[in-house]
Amino acid sequence: MSSSNSVYFITGTNSGIGLEYVNQLISNPSNFVIATVRDLSKISNDLQKLSESNPKNLKIIELELESQSSIDELDEKLQTIVPNGVIDVFIQNAGIYGNQSSTLTHTDRSSWLQLYQVNSLAPVLIFQKVYPYLQKSEVKKAIFISSLAGSIGSYFPAPIASYGQSKAALNYSVKALSEELRSEGFKIVSIHPGVVVTKMLKATTDTISSGDFQDFIDSTKITTDVSVGQQLKVIDNLTGEQSGKFWNYDGTEAQW
């Protein structure tokens, strides 16, 4: 199934990549999008405008990745809004970079645990809640937005170690889930969205003044519309044989 006549569940949609996912998917009125934000009282103007323009096929719900009670309440919320109890595509986009330099010699325990809680553990716990709705679909696609920062095979020296570890842990879960659910027809992958111009990229570059990593960012950064447009092509064409792999936004395979 292509990116039409589908029900999408997307986390972290208040800005950046998540917002652009909503923007592009909702442009087709045959799609139904369930978008999550951390705090319903702090919805961005851009997401609010999309909601007002698409009241029938865009529903916004609150989901705080650092709160287990918020995750536990997700199923109750979905029961009232999911068309026919079916979700076709799960897109776990929400994540954090952290507020430290993220070198192994300087990351404190609380910052480390927060990164793991939000970037590694919460995505799987959220998937557990959405899983029954995906089971009812003929599509059964689960997309986890990861990062090459979590790649061991293509490791790039940079002060992003604890963030990278949290994404490496996420990638392991994606691989494990793909094997656990392969017999059910699920297609589950990690996607590196590219070096995308977002608030998170600014947080990263604010900790780096110069050097090869900064040069890499400057030479490869792309806009959210380019990233999401390419990612949707990958998602639309995703096959069972591609499940359990790590993909770049442009459809090339990334190294674990």
Solvent accessible surface area in square Angstrom, and as a share of the most:
residue,aa,sasa,rsa
1,M,118,0.53
2,S,61,0.39
3,S,31,0.20
4,S,25,0.16
5,N,105,0.54
6,S,3,0.02
7,V,17,0.10
8,Y,2,0.01
9,F,0,0.00
10,I,0,0.00
11,T,0,0.00
12,G,23,0.23
13,T,0,0.00
14,N,45,0.23
15,S,49,0.32
16,G,24,0.23
17,I,21,0.11
18,G,0,0.00
19,L,27,0.14
20,E,24,0.11
21,Y,0,0.00
22,V,0,0.00
23,N,63,0.32
24,Q,48,0.21
25,L,2,0.01
26,I,8,0.04
27,S,86,0.55
28,N,49,0.25
29,P,114,0.72
30,S,50,0.32
31,N,2,0.01
32,F,29,0.12
33,V,0,0.00
34,I,0,0.00
35,A,0,0.00
36,T,1,0.01
37,V,3,0.02
38,R,154,0.56
39,D,49,0.25
40,L,83,0.41
41,S,98,0.63
42,K,144,0.61
43,I,41,0.21
44,S,33,0.21
45,N,118,0.60
46,D,79,0.41
47,L,0,0.00
48,Q,70,0.31
49,K,128,0.54
50,L,31,0.15
51,S,26,0.17
52,E,115,0.52
53,S,85,0.55
54,N,29,0.15
55,P,85,0.53
56,K,177,0.75
57,N,19,0.10
58,L,5,0.02
59,K,69,0.29
60,I,32,0.16
61,I,17,0.08
62,E,60,0.27
63,L,2,0.01
64,E,38,0.17
65,L,11,0.05
66,E,61,0.27
67,S,32,0.21
68,Q,90,0.40
69,S,71,0.46
70,S,15,0.10
71,I,2,0.01
72,D,72,0.37
73,E,85,0.38
74,L,0,0.00
75,D,47,0.25
76,E,125,0.56
77,K,59,0.25
78,L,0,0.00
79,Q,122,0.54
80,T,111,0.65
81,I,42,0.21
82,V,13,0.07
83,P,45,0.28
84,N,147,0.75
85,G,18,0.17
86,V,33,0.19
87,I,0,0.00
88,D,12,0.06
89,V,4,0.03
90,F,0,0.00
91,I,0,0.00
92,Q,3,0.01
93,N,23,0.12
94,A,18,0.14
95,G,24,0.23
96,I,40,0.20
97,Y,10,0.04
98,G,21,0.20
99,N,139,0.71
100,Q,23,0.10
101,S,48,0.31
102,S,0,0.00
103,T,41,0.24
104,L,97,0.48
105,T,116,0.68
106,H,139,0.62
107,T,15,0.09
108,D,71,0.37
109,R,186,0.68
110,S,80,0.52
111,S,14,0.09
112,W,66,0.23
113,L,97,0.48
114,Q,64,0.29
115,L,0,0.00
116,Y,75,0.29
117,Q,70,0.31
118,V,6,0.03
119,N,1,0.01
120,S,11,0.07
121,L,97,0.48
122,A,1,0.01
123,P,1,0.01
124,V,30,0.17
125,L,38,0.19
126,I,0,0.00
127,F,5,0.02
128,Q,101,0.45
129,K,57,0.24
130,V,0,0.00
131,Y,52,0.20
132,P,61,0.38
133,Y,16,0.06
134,L,0,0.00
135,Q,76,0.34
136,K,130,0.55
137,S,4,0.03
138,E,169,0.76
139,V,9,0.05
140,K,31,0.13
141,K,7,0.03
142,A,0,0.00
143,I,0,0.00
144,F,1,0.00
145,I,10,0.05
146,S,4,0.02
147,S,15,0.10
148,L,55,0.27
149,A,26,0.20
150,G,3,0.03
151,S,3,0.02
152,I,140,0.71
153,G,48,0.47
154,S,48,0.31
155,Y,148,0.56
156,F,80,0.33
157,P,97,0.61
158,A,21,0.16
159,P,36,0.23
160,I,19,0.09
161,A,29,0.22
162,S,0,0.00
163,Y,20,0.08
164,G,6,0.06
165,Q,69,0.31
166,S,0,0.00
167,K,12,0.05
168,A,30,0.23
169,A,34,0.26
170,L,1,0.01
171,N,5,0.03
172,Y,164,0.62
173,S,27,0.18
174,V,0,0.00
175,K,83,0.35
176,A,31,0.24
177,L,21,0.10
178,S,0,0.00
179,E,92,0.41
180,E,121,0.54
181,L,16,0.08
182,R,93,0.34
183,S,112,0.72
184,E,70,0.31
185,G,39,0.37
186,F,3,0.01
187,K,39,0.17
188,I,0,0.00
189,V,0,0.00
190,S,0,0.00
191,I,0,0.00
192,H,18,0.08
193,P,11,0.07
194,G,9,0.09
195,V,22,0.12
196,V,8,0.05
197,V,80,0.46
198,T,29,0.17
199,K,161,0.68
200,M,68,0.30
201,L,27,0.13
202,K,130,0.55
203,A,37,0.29
204,T,14,0.08
205,T,32,0.19
206,D,97,0.50
207,T,56,0.33
208,I,17,0.09
209,S,113,0.73
210,S,81,0.53
211,G,40,0.38
212,D,109,0.56
213,F,27,0.11
214,Q,29,0.13
215,D,87,0.45
216,F,76,0.32
217,I,5,0.03
218,D,77,0.40
219,S,90,0.58
220,T,56,0.33
221,K,101,0.43
222,I,31,0.16
223,T,71,0.41
224,T,29,0.17
225,D,75,0.39
226,V,71,0.41
227,S,0,0.00
228,V,0,0.00
229,G,21,0.20
230,Q,59,0.26
231,Q,0,0.00
232,L,16,0.08
233,K,118,0.50
234,V,19,0.11
235,I,1,0.01
236,D,38,0.20
237,N,104,0.53
238,L,8,0.04
239,T,57,0.33
240,G,33,0.31
241,E,139,0.62
242,Q,57,0.26
243,S,4,0.02
244,G,1,0.01
245,K,71,0.30
246,F,0,0.00
247,W,23,0.08
248,N,26,0.13
249,Y,48,0.18
250,D,74,0.38
251,G,35,0.33
252,T,74,0.43
253,E,97,0.43
254,A,10,0.08
255,Q,106,0.47
256,W,92,0.32
